[in-house]
Amino acid sequence: MNIKLYQRVALTRDLLEYGLRKGDVAVIVERLPATSTSGGEEGFALEVFNAVGDTIAVVMVPASAIKVLTEEEILQVRPLSPTK
């Protein structure tokens, strides 16, 4: 996966503990090396913002939990899900 720092990506799965859902947009803030505890999968630290630009979460996810945005997609707004 050719992902650069500060690139916007979309989640490919829900992260309900953070109130985030599949399709939510985040920004790559750090690349994390693959380790034996991560199943050998590279990871990423993501910063997630609300609609007005405030940080609402910083999460670490495996590469399989994100996808690169394309020009065929459109952003939309939804209410932040409550966390458990």
Sequence and secondary structure as in RCSB ss.txt:
>XXXX:A:sequence
MNIKLYQRVALTRDLLEYGLRKGDVAVIVERLPATSTSGGEEGFALEVFNAVGDTIAVVMVPASAIKVLTEEEIL
QVRPLSPTK
>XXXX:A:secstr
    TT EEEESS BGGGTB TT EEEEEEEE   GGGTT  EEEEEEE TTS EEEEEEEEGGGEEE  TT   
         
